[in-house]
């Protein structure tokens, strides 16, 4: 296969991969020529010379290797999807909400005499993680510039 034939082969493969049924080309000969940028005579010579790479099935050109790769990818994706569905079913088989397992783990650390009060636990968590609220003065552009300038002066040890 020379360079020109190789280029035509690659363009045909790209066209076949982008079709509705990857690995096949359902366009007419003139449309194929327009898409890949060759003359009809060049396409016919190529298809005759490399009949093992491309076979005709009625009006459709089929690249068997490319079509088989597509079928294998679809099988692989389907198997992965089924495996994921099975794993998901096992993981989420209980009727408990997702956060219940975290609280169950926390309650296992406590003694059995001390039941966990969910609302108390959540309010304590909120207090520990409290973030100071921003005031309108914090949004003032001039005050932000002054703070940045002061920090820079302190870092560099000079007055700006």
Order of alpha helices (4+ residues) and beta strands (2+ residues): alpha-beta-alpha-alpha-beta-beta-alpha-alpha-alpha-alpha
